[in-house]
Amino acid sequence: MRSIFLPFLALTTSLTLAACGGDDGDDGISALPDAGMVDPDPDPQPSVCGPLRGSCRAVDGSGCFDVYAPAFDTTDYATECEADGDATWAAGACATAGTVGGCRLIEAGQLCADIWAFPPITTAQVQGACAAPNVFLPPR
């Protein structure tokens, strides 16, 4: 289960540092390979990702991620999402109006997460941090 939360943390930390002017260039963001492929259809296919199971939303509105997976109990995801008190779990998808884009992380076994970013992070920063084999999701 932590396989989704750890990349989410790494990606959001990288984007936050860059948005706050804290990117001094030695964190590797500028040296990432081409951004992942751009997905023109932002809804994952069930054969690649399982169905939507819920979302974890930052209380401060800085980000949100949707979890897609085969049938399982979401209690562990909800508990981990809310463990630090800075995020809430919801049964539905993230509200994506106003996003600057997102990044789809695809794990083995139809486990996926769509990580959505909001200003002051920029679309270019999301694209730069969403390296292949992950897939960049255009702003909605």
A tleap script that builds the chain and sets N, CA, C and O, in Angstrom:
source leaprc.protein.ff14SB
mol = sequence {
  NMET ARG SER ILE PHE LEU PRO PHE LEU ALA
  LEU THR THR SER LEU THR LEU ALA ALA CYS
  GLY GLY ASP ASP GLY ASP ASP GLY ILE SER
  ALA LEU PRO ASP ALA GLY MET VAL ASP PRO
  ASP PRO ASP PRO GLN PRO SER VAL CYS GLY
  PRO LEU ARG GLY SER CYS ARG ALA VAL ASP
  GLY SER GLY CYS PHE ASP VAL TYR ALA PRO
  ALA PHE ASP THR THR ASP TYR ALA THR GLU
  CYS GLU ALA ASP GLY ASP ALA THR TRP ALA
  ALA GLY ALA CYS ALA THR ALA GLY THR VAL
  GLY GLY CYS ARG LEU ILE GLU ALA GLY GLN
  LEU CYS ALA ASP ILE TRP ALA PHE PRO PRO
  ILE THR THR ALA GLN VAL GLN GLY ALA CYS
  ALA ALA PRO ASN VAL PHE LEU PRO PRO CARG
}
set mol.1.N position { 0.813 -1.187 0.000 }
set mol.1.CA position { 0.000 0.000 0.000 }
set mol.1.C position { 0.863 1.260 0.000 }
set mol.1.O position { 0.511 2.242 -0.654 }
set mol.2.N position { 1.956 1.254 0.701 }
set mol.2.CA position { 2.813 2.429 0.735 }
set mol.2.C position { 3.412 2.735 -0.631 }
set mol.2.O position { 3.958 3.819 -0.837 }
set mol.3.N position { 3.316 1.782 -1.577 }
set mol.3.CA position { 3.898 2.012 -2.893 }
set mol.3.C position { 3.247 3.196 -3.599 }
set mol.3.O position { 3.884 3.799 -4.462 }
set mol.4.N position { 2.028 3.550 -3.276 }
set mol.4.CA position { 1.377 4.724 -3.863 }
set mol.4.C position { 1.722 5.970 -3.059 }
set mol.4.O position { 1.979 7.021 -3.646 }
set mol.5.N position { 1.734 5.881 -1.740 }
set mol.5.CA position { 1.943 7.055 -0.901 }
set mol.5.C position { 3.365 7.594 -1.000 }
set mol.5.O position { 3.557 8.810 -0.966 }
set mol.6.N position { 4.361 6.733 -1.122 }
set mol.6.CA position { 5.740 7.209 -1.182 }
set mol.6.C position { 6.027 7.980 -2.468 }
set mol.6.O position { 6.622 9.055 -2.387 }
set mol.7.N position { 5.634 7.488 -3.671 }
set mol.7.CA position { 5.842 8.321 -4.858 }
set mol.7.C position { 5.041 9.617 -4.793 }
set mol.7.O position { 5.512 10.653 -5.262 }
set mol.8.N position { 3.836 9.577 -4.217 }
set mol.8.CA position { 3.029 10.790 -4.067 }
set mol.8.C position { 3.784 11.801 -3.219 }
set mol.8.O position { 3.852 12.980 -3.568 }
set mol.9.N position { 4.351 11.349 -2.110 }
set mol.9.CA position { 5.104 12.232 -1.233 }
set mol.9.C position { 6.319 12.804 -1.952 }
set mol.9.O position { 6.587 14.002 -1.857 }
set mol.10.N position { 7.053 11.965 -2.668 }
set mol.10.CA position { 8.244 12.433 -3.377 }
set mol.10.C position { 7.885 13.445 -4.461 }
set mol.10.O position { 8.546 14.475 -4.593 }
set mol.11.N position { 6.845 13.157 -5.235 }
set mol.11.CA position { 6.446 14.066 -6.304 }
set mol.11.C position { 5.937 15.379 -5.743 }
set mol.11.O position { 6.316 16.442 -6.234 }
set mol.12.N position { 5.092 15.333 -4.730 }
set mol.12.CA position { 4.543 16.574 -4.185 }
set mol.12.C position { 5.620 17.393 -3.480 }
set mol.12.O position { 5.586 18.623 -3.523 }
set mol.13.N position { 6.567 16.733 -2.837 }
set mol.13.CA position { 7.665 17.459 -2.198 }
set mol.13.C position { 8.507 18.169 -3.253 }
set mol.13.O position { 8.870 19.332 -3.079 }
set mol.14.N position { 8.819 17.475 -4.345 }
set mol.14.CA position { 9.597 18.092 -5.423 }
set mol.14.C position { 8.871 19.288 -5.998 }
set mol.14.O position { 9.472 20.338 -6.223 }
set mol.15.N position { 7.568 19.132 -6.239 }
set mol.15.CA position { 6.794 20.225 -6.809 }
set mol.15.C position { 6.664 21.383 -5.839 }
set mol.15.O position { 6.724 22.543 -6.249 }
set mol.16.N position { 6.487 21.090 -4.567 }
set mol.16.CA position { 6.366 22.150 -3.566 }
set mol.16.C position { 7.660 22.942 -3.460 }
set mol.16.O position { 7.631 24.171 -3.403 }
set mol.17.N position { 8.787 22.257 -3.432 }
set mol.17.CA position { 10.074 22.952 -3.357 }
set mol.17.C position { 10.277 23.847 -4.565 }
set mol.17.O position { 10.741 24.980 -4.437 }
set mol.18.N position { 9.930 23.339 -5.734 }
set mol.18.CA position { 10.096 24.138 -6.943 }
set mol.18.C position { 9.160 25.343 -6.930 }
set mol.18.O position { 9.558 26.441 -7.320 }
set mol.19.N position { 7.934 25.149 -6.488 }
set mol.19.CA position { 6.958 26.245 -6.474 }
set mol.19.C position { 7.320 27.309 -5.454 }
set mol.19.O position { 6.999 28.483 -5.638 }
set mol.20.N position { 7.985 26.909 -4.382 }
set mol.20.CA position { 8.335 27.863 -3.329 }
set mol.20.C position { 9.687 28.512 -3.565 }
set mol.20.O position { 10.165 29.272 -2.723 }
set mol.21.N position { 10.300 28.225 -4.686 }
set mol.21.CA position { 11.607 28.818 -4.964 }
set mol.21.C position { 12.725 28.084 -4.271 }
set mol.21.O position { 13.860 28.561 -4.257 }
set mol.22.N position { 12.433 26.932 -3.695 }
set mol.22.CA position { 13.455 26.189 -2.980 }
set mol.22.C position { 14.194 25.195 -3.840 }
set mol.22.O position { 14.980 24.408 -3.311 }
set mol.23.N position { 13.979 25.193 -5.140 }
set mol.23.CA position { 14.642 24.261 -6.028 }
set mol.23.C position { 15.984 24.847 -6.420 }
set mol.23.O position { 16.052 25.769 -7.233 }
set mol.24.N position { 17.062 24.308 -5.837 }
set mol.24.CA position { 18.376 24.850 -6.138 }
set mol.24.C position { 19.057 24.122 -7.289 }
set mol.24.O position { 20.230 24.358 -7.579 }
set mol.25.N position { 18.311 23.236 -7.940 }
set mol.25.CA position { 18.844 22.582 -9.120 }
set mol.25.C position { 19.554 21.275 -8.850 }
set mol.25.O position { 19.829 20.532 -9.792 }
set mol.26.N position { 19.866 20.958 -7.590 }
set mol.26.CA position { 20.584 19.719 -7.354 }
set mol.26.C position { 19.679 18.612 -6.828 }
set mol.26.O position { 20.170 17.632 -6.267 }
set mol.27.N position { 18.368 18.749 -6.999 }
set mol.27.CA position { 17.465 17.679 -6.595 }
set mol.27.C position { 17.102 16.775 -7.763 }
set mol.27.O position { 16.338 15.826 -7.590 }
set mol.28.N position { 17.632 17.049 -8.943 }
set mol.28.CA position { 17.431 16.187 -10.091 }
set mol.28.C position { 16.211 16.515 -10.926 }
set mol.28.O position { 16.013 15.894 -11.970 }
set mol.29.N position { 15.383 17.462 -10.514 }
set mol.29.CA position { 14.178 17.744 -11.285 }
set mol.29.C position { 14.536 18.227 -12.683 }
set mol.29.O position { 13.930 17.781 -13.657 }
set mol.30.N position { 15.486 19.108 -12.802 }
set mol.30.CA position { 15.817 19.625 -14.125 }
set mol.30.C position { 16.505 18.572 -14.983 }
set mol.30.O position { 16.549 18.702 -16.206 }
set mol.31.N position { 17.040 17.535 -14.357 }
set mol.31.CA position { 17.757 16.512 -15.106 }
set mol.31.C position { 16.900 15.291 -15.411 }
set mol.31.O position { 17.404 14.294 -15.927 }
set mol.32.N position { 15.607 15.360 -15.096 }
set mol.32.CA position { 14.747 14.221 -15.376 }
set mol.32.C position { 14.648 13.996 -16.877 }
set mol.32.O position { 14.773 14.940 -17.658 }
set mol.33.N position { 14.424 12.749 -17.283 }
set mol.33.CA position { 14.214 12.499 -18.702 }
set mol.33.C position { 12.925 13.165 -19.154 }
set mol.33.O position { 12.216 13.773 -18.353 }
set mol.34.N position { 12.626 13.045 -20.443 }
set mol.34.CA position { 11.385 13.613 -20.949 }
set mol.34.C position { 10.242 13.255 -20.028 }
set mol.34.O position { 10.201 12.168 -19.451 }
set mol.35.N position { 9.313 14.188 -19.899 }
set mol.35.CA position { 8.137 13.910 -19.088 }
set mol.35.C position { 7.465 12.669 -19.636 }
set mol.35.O position { 7.605 12.337 -20.813 }
set mol.36.N position { 6.739 11.993 -18.774 }
set mol.36.CA position { 6.017 10.805 -19.213 }
set mol.36.C position { 5.101 11.143 -20.368 }
set mol.36.O position { 4.872 12.313 -20.677 }
set mol.37.N position { 4.590 10.128 -20.991 }
set mol.37.CA position { 3.681 10.336 -22.112 }
set mol.37.C position { 2.504 11.190 -21.651 }
set mol.37.O position { 2.126 11.152 -20.480 }
set mol.38.N position { 1.938 11.942 -22.553 }
set mol.38.CA position { 0.749 12.724 -22.238 }
set mol.38.C position { -0.463 11.870 -22.566 }
set mol.38.O position { -0.575 11.329 -23.667 }
set mol.39.N position { -1.363 11.752 -21.612 }
set mol.39.CA position { -2.555 10.940 -21.797 }
set mol.39.C position { -3.712 11.833 -22.224 }
set mol.39.O position { -4.186 12.637 -21.421 }
set mol.40.N position { -4.185 11.713 -23.474 }
set mol.40.CA position { -5.288 12.548 -23.910 }
set mol.40.C position { -6.609 12.154 -23.260 }
set mol.40.O position { -7.539 12.960 -23.218 }
set mol.41.N position { -6.706 10.936 -22.756 }
set mol.41.CA position { -7.918 10.462 -22.077 }
set mol.41.C position { -7.548 10.252 -20.616 }
set mol.41.O position { -6.988 9.211 -20.271 }
set mol.42.N position { -7.850 11.224 -19.742 }
set mol.42.CA position { -7.380 11.127 -18.367 }
set mol.42.C position { -8.077 10.088 -17.501 }
set mol.42.O position { -7.711 9.927 -16.337 }
set mol.43.N position { -9.069 9.378 -18.030 }
set mol.43.CA position { -9.712 8.334 -17.239 }
set mol.43.C position { -9.028 7.007 -17.517 }
set mol.43.O position { -9.023 6.540 -18.656 }
set mol.44.N position { -8.443 6.387 -16.481 }
set mol.44.CA position { -7.704 5.148 -16.709 }
set mol.44.C position { -8.622 4.022 -17.174 }
set mol.44.O position { -9.780 3.934 -16.768 }
set mol.45.N position { -8.086 3.180 -18.022 }
set mol.45.CA position { -8.821 2.031 -18.516 }
set mol.45.C position { -8.788 0.923 -17.461 }
set mol.45.O position { -7.740 0.686 -16.859 }
set mol.46.N position { -9.911 0.241 -17.225 }
set mol.46.CA position { -9.956 -0.809 -16.204 }
set mol.46.C position { -8.930 -1.914 -16.409 }
set mol.46.O position { -8.508 -2.546 -15.441 }
set mol.47.N position { -8.517 -2.161 -17.663 }
set mol.47.CA position { -7.527 -3.205 -17.905 }
set mol.47.C position { -6.138 -2.799 -17.418 }
set mol.47.O position { -5.301 -3.659 -17.144 }
set mol.48.N position { -5.888 -1.495 -17.308 }
set mol.48.CA position { -4.598 -0.999 -16.828 }
set mol.48.C position { -4.669 -0.703 -15.332 }
set mol.48.O position { -3.817 -1.136 -14.556 }
set mol.49.N position { -5.692 0.036 -14.950 }
set mol.49.CA position { -5.901 0.403 -13.553 }
set mol.49.C position { -7.254 -0.154 -13.119 }
set mol.49.O position { -8.201 -0.170 -13.906 }
set mol.50.N position { -7.347 -0.593 -11.914 }
set mol.50.CA position { -8.639 -1.040 -11.406 }
set mol.50.C position { -9.591 0.137 -11.295 }
set mol.50.O position { -9.230 1.259 -11.652 }
set mol.51.N position { -10.793 -0.097 -10.810 }
set mol.51.CA position { -11.758 0.995 -10.664 }
set mol.51.C position { -11.355 1.982 -9.563 }
set mol.51.O position { -10.552 1.655 -8.689 }
set mol.52.N position { -11.915 3.180 -9.617 }
set mol.52.CA position { -11.663 4.200 -8.600 }
set mol.52.C position { -12.106 3.671 -7.243 }
set mol.52.O position { -13.217 3.161 -7.100 }
set mol.53.N position { -11.233 3.795 -6.250 }
set mol.53.CA position { -11.537 3.348 -4.889 }
set mol.53.C position { -11.692 4.505 -3.921 }
set mol.53.O position { -12.268 4.335 -2.847 }
set mol.54.N position { -11.188 5.682 -4.278 }
set mol.54.CA position { -11.297 6.848 -3.409 }
set mol.54.C position { -10.178 7.822 -3.688 }
set mol.54.O position { -9.370 7.627 -4.597 }
set mol.55.N position { -10.141 8.884 -2.884 }
set mol.55.CA position { -9.115 9.903 -3.072 }
set mol.55.C position { -8.644 10.437 -1.729 }
set mol.55.O position { -9.358 10.392 -0.728 }
set mol.56.N position { -7.429 10.940 -1.742 }
set mol.56.CA position { -6.823 11.530 -0.557 }
set mol.56.C position { -6.552 12.992 -0.890 }
set mol.56.O position { -5.783 13.292 -1.802 }
set mol.57.N position { -7.189 13.906 -0.145 }
set mol.57.CA position { -7.121 15.334 -0.440 }
set mol.57.C position { -6.397 16.089 0.668 }
set mol.57.O position { -6.715 15.941 1.848 }
set mol.58.N position { -5.423 16.898 0.271 }
set mol.58.CA position { -4.715 17.723 1.241 }
set mol.58.C position { -5.687 18.759 1.800 }
set mol.58.O position { -6.429 19.389 1.047 }
set mol.59.N position { -5.680 18.931 3.110 }
set mol.59.CA position { -6.582 19.879 3.772 }
set mol.59.C position { -6.332 21.298 3.271 }
set mol.59.O position { -7.273 22.083 3.155 }
set mol.60.N position { -5.072 21.640 2.970 }
set mol.60.CA position { -4.757 22.997 2.528 }
set mol.60.C position { -5.052 23.232 1.044 }
set mol.60.O position { -4.811 24.326 0.535 }
set mol.61.N position { -5.570 22.217 0.346 }
set mol.61.CA position { -5.934 22.364 -1.055 }
set mol.61.C position { -4.780 22.298 -2.031 }
set mol.61.O position { -4.963 22.593 -3.212 }
set mol.62.N position { -3.591 21.918 -1.573 }
set mol.62.CA position { -2.420 21.924 -2.441 }
set mol.62.C position { -2.338 20.729 -3.378 }
set mol.62.O position { -1.602 20.771 -4.364 }
set mol.63.N position { -3.068 19.680 -3.093 }
set mol.63.CA position { -2.994 18.502 -3.943 }
set mol.63.C position { -4.012 17.458 -3.548 }
set mol.63.O position { -4.652 17.538 -2.500 }
set mol.64.N position { -4.142 16.479 -4.417 }
set mol.64.CA position { -5.095 15.405 -4.204 }
set mol.64.C position { -4.666 14.239 -5.072 }
set mol.64.O position { -4.098 14.444 -6.145 }
set mol.65.N position { -4.927 13.020 -4.630 }
set mol.65.CA position { -4.691 11.902 -5.534 }
set mol.65.C position { -5.799 10.877 -5.445 }
set mol.65.O position { -6.331 10.577 -4.376 }
set mol.66.N position { -6.131 10.343 -6.634 }
set mol.66.CA position { -7.138 9.300 -6.772 }
set mol.66.C position { -6.447 7.947 -6.749 }
set mol.66.O position { -5.371 7.787 -7.327 }
set mol.67.N position { -7.056 6.976 -6.087 }
set mol.67.CA position { -6.526 5.617 -6.036 }
set mol.67.C position { -7.430 4.707 -6.856 }
set mol.67.O position { -8.640 4.651 -6.634 }
set mol.68.N position { -6.829 3.995 -7.810 }
set mol.68.CA position { -7.525 3.012 -8.636 }
set mol.68.C position { -6.914 1.657 -8.342 }
set mol.68.O position { -5.692 1.511 -8.355 }
set mol.69.N position { -7.750 0.667 -8.078 }
set mol.69.CA position { -7.239 -0.667 -7.755 }
set mol.69.C position { -8.348 -1.699 -7.878 }
set mol.69.O position { -9.530 -1.355 -7.844 }
set mol.70.N position { -7.966 -2.975 -8.022 }
set mol.70.CA position { -8.969 -4.033 -7.991 }
set mol.70.C position { -9.685 -4.029 -6.639 }
set mol.70.O position { -9.263 -3.334 -5.715 }
set mol.71.N position { -10.734 -4.781 -6.526 }
set mol.71.CA position { -11.541 -4.821 -5.298 }
set mol.71.C position { -10.677 -5.147 -4.071 }
set mol.71.O position { -9.923 -6.120 -4.058 }
set mol.72.N position { -10.811 -4.317 -3.062 }
set mol.72.CA position { -10.139 -4.534 -1.789 }
set mol.72.C position { -10.736 -3.581 -0.767 }
set mol.72.O position { -11.499 -2.678 -1.112 }
set mol.73.N position { -10.388 -3.788 0.467 }
set mol.73.CA position { -10.864 -2.942 1.555 }
set mol.73.C position { -10.033 -1.655 1.575 }
set mol.73.O position { -8.807 -1.707 1.670 }
set mol.74.N position { -10.695 -0.516 1.488 }
set mol.74.CA position { -9.982 0.771 1.438 }
set mol.74.C position { -9.640 1.333 2.814 }
set mol.74.O position { -9.087 2.429 2.905 }
set mol.75.N position { -9.951 0.621 3.867 }
set mol.75.CA position { -9.715 1.122 5.222 }
set mol.75.C position { -8.259 1.515 5.438 }
set mol.75.O position { -7.984 2.555 6.037 }
set mol.76.N position { -7.318 0.697 4.956 }
set mol.76.CA position { -5.896 1.013 5.142 }
set mol.76.C position { -5.510 2.298 4.411 }
set mol.76.O position { -4.737 3.100 4.934 }
set mol.77.N position { -6.044 2.497 3.205 }
set mol.77.CA position { -5.752 3.716 2.461 }
set mol.77.C position { -6.301 4.934 3.202 }
set mol.77.O position { -5.612 5.945 3.338 }
set mol.78.N position { -7.530 4.837 3.675 }
set mol.78.CA position { -8.153 5.955 4.388 }
set mol.78.C position { -7.374 6.276 5.658 }
set mol.78.O position { -7.130 7.444 5.961 }
set mol.79.N position { -6.986 5.254 6.395 }
set mol.79.CA position { -6.242 5.447 7.641 }
set mol.79.C position { -4.904 6.114 7.373 }
set mol.79.O position { -4.527 7.054 8.073 }
set mol.80.N position { -4.182 5.637 6.366 }
set mol.80.CA position { -2.872 6.226 6.074 }
set mol.80.C position { -3.013 7.646 5.537 }
set mol.80.O position { -2.202 8.514 5.859 }
set mol.81.N position { -4.023 7.885 4.734 }
set mol.81.CA position { -4.259 9.221 4.194 }
set mol.81.C position { -4.456 10.233 5.316 }
set mol.81.O position { -3.913 11.337 5.263 }
set mol.82.N position { -5.220 9.865 6.319 }
set mol.82.CA position { -5.591 10.792 7.389 }
set mol.82.C position { -4.673 10.737 8.606 }
set mol.82.O position { -4.910 11.444 9.585 }
set mol.83.N position { -3.630 9.911 8.561 }
set mol.83.CA position { -2.780 9.667 9.728 }
set mol.83.C position { -2.144 10.930 10.305 }
set mol.83.O position { -2.053 11.058 11.526 }
set mol.84.N position { -1.709 11.855 9.475 }
set mol.84.CA position { -1.025 13.058 9.971 }
set mol.84.C position { -1.966 14.227 10.213 }
set mol.84.O position { -1.536 15.280 10.683 }
set mol.85.N position { -3.235 14.058 9.899 }
set mol.85.CA position { -4.201 15.132 10.109 }
set mol.85.C position { -4.172 16.221 9.059 }
set mol.85.O position { -4.859 17.233 9.198 }
set mol.86.N position { -3.370 16.028 7.985 }
set mol.86.CA position { -3.283 17.071 6.964 }
set mol.86.C position { -3.977 16.693 5.661 }
set mol.86.O position { -3.845 17.391 4.656 }
set mol.87.N position { -4.724 15.577 5.683 }
set mol.87.CA position { -5.440 15.130 4.489 }
set mol.87.C position { -6.698 14.379 4.904 }
set mol.87.O position { -6.806 13.883 6.026 }
set mol.88.N position { -7.643 14.309 3.978 }
set mol.88.CA position { -8.875 13.571 4.245 }
set mol.88.C position { -9.145 12.598 3.108 }
set mol.88.O position { -8.835 12.873 1.949 }
set mol.89.N position { -9.725 11.463 3.457 }
set mol.89.CA position { -10.088 10.432 2.493 }
set mol.89.C position { -11.535 10.639 2.068 }
set mol.89.O position { -12.387 10.967 2.894 }
set mol.90.N position { -11.813 10.449 0.787 }
set mol.90.CA position { -13.175 10.537 0.265 }
set mol.90.C position { -13.423 9.347 -0.656 }
set mol.90.O position { -12.492 8.832 -1.276 }
set mol.91.N position { -14.668 8.917 -0.743 }
set mol.91.CA position { -15.016 7.776 -1.585 }
set mol.91.C position { -14.995 8.123 -3.071 }
set mol.91.O position { -14.866 7.225 -3.902 }
set mol.92.N position { -15.118 9.395 -3.424 }
set mol.92.CA position { -15.150 9.810 -4.825 }
set mol.92.C position { -13.799 10.288 -5.319 }
set mol.92.O position { -12.788 10.223 -4.619 }
set mol.93.N position { -13.822 10.770 -6.548 }
set mol.93.CA position { -12.596 11.270 -7.187 }
set mol.93.C position { -12.252 12.679 -6.708 }
set mol.93.O position { -13.091 13.382 -6.144 }
set mol.94.N position { -11.019 13.070 -6.939 }
set mol.94.CA position { -10.565 14.422 -6.628 }
set mol.94.C position { -11.339 15.435 -7.471 }
set mol.94.O position { -11.709 15.155 -8.611 }
set mol.95.N position { -11.574 16.600 -6.902 }
set mol.95.CA position { -12.110 17.721 -7.672 }
set mol.95.C position { -10.936 18.275 -8.468 }
set mol.95.O position { -9.969 18.762 -7.881 }
set mol.96.N position { -11.003 18.209 -9.786 }
set mol.96.CA position { -9.848 18.580 -10.603 }
set mol.96.C position { -9.979 19.936 -11.287 }
set mol.96.O position { -9.077 20.338 -12.021 }
set mol.97.N position { -11.069 20.642 -11.068 }
set mol.97.CA position { -11.195 21.980 -11.653 }
set mol.97.C position { -10.094 22.872 -11.096 }
set mol.97.O position { -9.902 22.946 -9.882 }
set mol.98.N position { -9.387 23.536 -11.966 }
set mol.98.CA position { -8.321 24.437 -11.540 }
set mol.98.C position { -6.967 23.787 -11.379 }
set mol.98.O position { -6.019 24.450 -10.959 }
set mol.99.N position { -6.843 22.496 -11.705 }
set mol.99.CA position { -5.533 21.859 -11.589 }
set mol.99.C position { -4.591 22.401 -12.654 }
set mol.99.O position { -5.026 22.942 -13.670 }
set mol.100.N position { -3.303 22.249 -12.408 }
set mol.100.CA position { -2.301 22.596 -13.410 }
set mol.100.C position { -1.823 21.336 -14.129 }
set mol.100.O position { -0.926 21.391 -14.970 }
set mol.101.N position { -2.421 20.225 -13.794 }
set mol.101.CA position { -2.073 18.941 -14.400 }
set mol.101.C position { -1.876 17.904 -13.323 }
set mol.101.O position { -1.981 18.178 -12.128 }
set mol.102.N position { -1.590 16.716 -13.782 }
set mol.102.CA position { -1.398 15.616 -12.850 }
set mol.102.C position { -0.419 14.607 -13.411 }
set mol.102.O position { 0.113 14.770 -14.509 }
set mol.103.N position { -0.196 13.567 -12.638 }
set mol.103.CA position { 0.726 12.516 -13.028 }
set mol.103.C position { 0.113 11.186 -12.620 }
set mol.103.O position { -0.245 10.991 -11.458 }
set mol.104.N position { -0.008 10.272 -13.576 }
set mol.104.CA position { -0.533 8.934 -13.280 }
set mol.104.C position { 0.632 7.999 -12.984 }
set mol.104.O position { 1.489 7.768 -13.837 }
set mol.105.N position { 0.654 7.467 -11.774 }
set mol.105.CA position { 1.629 6.460 -11.380 }
set mol.105.C position { 0.971 5.108 -11.550 }
set mol.105.O position { -0.103 4.867 -10.999 }
set mol.106.N position { 1.599 4.225 -12.304 }
set mol.106.CA position { 1.032 2.905 -12.554 }
set mol.106.C position { 1.927 1.867 -11.906 }
set mol.106.O position { 3.106 1.743 -12.239 }
set mol.107.N position { 1.345 1.123 -10.971 }
set mol.107.CA position { 2.053 0.063 -10.270 }
set mol.107.C position { 1.574 -1.281 -10.814 }
set mol.107.O position { 0.604 -1.331 -11.571 }
set mol.108.N position { 2.231 -2.344 -10.445 }
set mol.108.CA position { 1.817 -3.682 -10.868 }
set mol.108.C position { 0.471 -4.043 -10.255 }
set mol.108.O position { 0.111 -3.534 -9.194 }
set mol.109.N position { -0.260 -4.909 -10.914 }
set mol.109.CA position { -1.504 -5.425 -10.361 }
set mol.109.C position { -2.673 -4.468 -10.441 }
set mol.109.O position { -3.551 -4.499 -9.580 }
set mol.110.N position { -2.706 -3.624 -11.445 }
set mol.110.CA position { -3.788 -2.667 -11.669 }
set mol.110.C position { -3.920 -1.631 -10.554 }
set mol.110.O position { -5.010 -1.102 -10.336 }
set mol.111.N position { -2.840 -1.336 -9.852 }
set mol.111.CA position { -2.838 -0.312 -8.818 }
set mol.111.C position { -2.271 0.964 -9.411 }
set mol.111.O position { -1.128 0.994 -9.866 }
set mol.112.N position { -3.074 2.017 -9.405 }
set mol.112.CA position { -2.666 3.291 -10.005 }
set mol.112.C position { -3.067 4.442 -9.089 }
set mol.112.O position { -3.952 4.305 -8.244 }
set mol.113.N position { -2.404 5.568 -9.272 }
set mol.113.CA position { -2.784 6.790 -8.576 }
set mol.113.C position { -2.635 7.957 -9.536 }
set mol.113.O position { -1.613 8.088 -10.209 }
set mol.114.N position { -3.644 8.797 -9.597 }
set mol.114.CA position { -3.574 10.045 -10.350 }
set mol.114.C position { -3.336 11.153 -9.341 }
set mol.114.O position { -4.192 11.440 -8.505 }
set mol.115.N position { -2.171 11.771 -9.425 }
set mol.115.CA position { -1.788 12.828 -8.493 }
set mol.115.C position { -2.052 14.165 -9.176 }
set mol.115.O position { -1.501 14.436 -10.243 }
set mol.116.N position { -2.886 14.999 -8.571 }
set mol.116.CA position { -3.277 16.283 -9.146 }
set mol.116.C position { -2.621 17.426 -8.379 }
set mol.116.O position { -2.586 17.417 -7.148 }
set mol.117.N position { -2.105 18.405 -9.108 }
set mol.117.CA position { -1.443 19.557 -8.495 }
set mol.117.C position { -2.216 20.842 -8.808 }
set mol.117.O position { -2.908 20.941 -9.821 }
set mol.118.N position { -2.078 21.803 -7.923 }
set mol.118.CA position { -2.775 23.082 -8.031 }
set mol.118.C position { -1.768 24.213 -7.897 }
set mol.118.O position { -0.678 24.000 -7.364 }
set mol.119.N position { -2.109 25.429 -8.374 }
set mol.119.CA position { -1.219 26.577 -8.211 }
set mol.119.C position { -0.859 26.767 -6.730 }
set mol.119.O position { -1.690 26.493 -5.865 }
set mol.120.N position { 0.339 27.223 -6.427 }
set mol.120.CA position { 1.279 27.929 -7.293 }
set mol.120.C position { 2.183 27.014 -8.121 }
set mol.120.O position { 3.016 27.509 -8.880 }
set mol.121.N position { 2.041 25.706 -7.995 }
set mol.121.CA position { 2.798 24.796 -8.855 }
set mol.121.C position { 2.350 25.043 -10.291 }
set mol.121.O position { 1.187 25.366 -10.534 }
set mol.122.N position { 3.264 24.893 -11.234 }
set mol.122.CA position { 2.942 25.151 -12.636 }
set mol.122.C position { 2.836 23.844 -13.425 }
set mol.122.O position { 3.315 22.797 -12.990 }
set mol.123.N position { 2.202 23.932 -14.587 }
set mol.123.CA position { 2.095 22.774 -15.474 }
set mol.123.C position { 3.479 22.272 -15.857 }
set mol.123.O position { 3.710 21.063 -15.891 }
set mol.124.N position { 4.390 23.171 -16.141 }
set mol.124.CA position { 5.755 22.773 -16.514 }
set mol.124.C position { 6.432 21.995 -15.388 }
set mol.124.O position { 7.161 21.038 -15.651 }
set mol.125.N position { 6.202 22.390 -14.147 }
set mol.125.CA position { 6.802 21.670 -13.021 }
set mol.125.C position { 6.220 20.264 -12.901 }
set mol.125.O position { 6.948 19.313 -12.616 }
set mol.126.N position { 4.922 20.130 -13.113 }
set mol.126.CA position { 4.304 18.799 -13.054 }
set mol.126.C position { 4.861 17.930 -14.176 }
set mol.126.O position { 5.233 16.779 -13.944 }
set mol.127.N position { 4.921 18.477 -15.397 }
set mol.127.CA position { 5.461 17.713 -16.520 }
set mol.127.C position { 6.902 17.288 -16.253 }
set mol.127.O position { 7.286 16.159 -16.559 }
set mol.128.N position { 7.690 18.179 -15.689 }
set mol.128.CA position { 9.089 17.866 -15.415 }
set mol.128.C position { 9.271 16.803 -14.350 }
set mol.128.O position { 10.232 16.035 -14.397 }
set mol.129.N position { 8.359 16.749 -13.392 }
set mol.129.CA position { 8.476 15.771 -12.309 }
set mol.129.C position { 7.805 14.442 -12.648 }
set mol.129.O position { 8.027 13.447 -11.959 }
set mol.130.N position { 7.001 14.415 -13.686 }
set mol.130.CA position { 6.265 13.212 -14.064 }
set mol.130.C position { 7.022 12.495 -15.174 }
set mol.130.O position { 6.629 12.544 -16.339 }
set mol.131.N position { 8.087 11.842 -14.809 }
set mol.131.CA position { 8.945 11.181 -15.783 }
set mol.131.C position { 8.393 9.811 -16.180 }
set mol.131.O position { 7.728 9.143 -15.388 }
set mol.132.N position { 8.677 9.408 -17.410 }
set mol.132.CA position { 8.281 8.094 -17.908 }
set mol.132.C position { 8.834 7.028 -16.959 }
set mol.132.O position { 9.942 7.186 -16.447 }
set mol.133.N position { 8.112 5.981 -16.720 }
set mol.133.CA position { 6.938 5.482 -17.427 }
set mol.133.C position { 5.622 6.078 -16.919 }
set mol.133.O position { 4.552 5.667 -17.367 }
set mol.134.N position { 5.682 7.029 -16.001 }
set mol.134.CA position { 4.446 7.672 -15.532 }
set mol.134.C position { 3.852 8.492 -16.670 }
set mol.134.O position { 4.531 8.773 -17.658 }
set mol.135.N position { 2.597 8.872 -16.533 }
set mol.135.CA position { 1.891 9.549 -17.612 }
set mol.135.C position { 1.389 10.907 -17.128 }
set mol.135.O position { 0.669 10.996 -16.133 }
set mol.136.N position { 1.781 11.975 -17.852 }
set mol.136.CA position { 1.305 13.316 -17.524 }
set mol.136.C position { -0.170 13.431 -17.884 }
set mol.136.O position { -0.589 12.996 -18.957 }
set mol.137.N position { -0.960 14.021 -16.982 }
set mol.137.CA position { -2.385 14.266 -17.202 }
set mol.137.C position { -2.571 15.764 -17.388 }
set mol.137.O position { -2.214 16.538 -16.499 }
set mol.138.N position { -3.121 16.192 -18.517 }
set mol.138.CA position { -3.289 17.623 -18.772 }
set mol.138.C position { -4.214 18.289 -17.748 }
set mol.138.O position { -5.040 17.619 -17.128 }
set mol.139.N position { -4.076 19.602 -17.573 }
set mol.139.CA position { -4.981 20.318 -16.660 }
set mol.139.C position { -6.430 20.116 -17.094 }
set mol.139.O position { -6.723 19.913 -18.273 }
set mol.140.N position { -7.307 20.175 -16.134 }
set mol.140.CA position { -8.735 20.017 -16.433 }
set mol.140.C position { -9.448 21.321 -16.155 }
set mol.140.O position { -10.661 21.412 -16.339 }
savepdb mol mol.pdb
quit
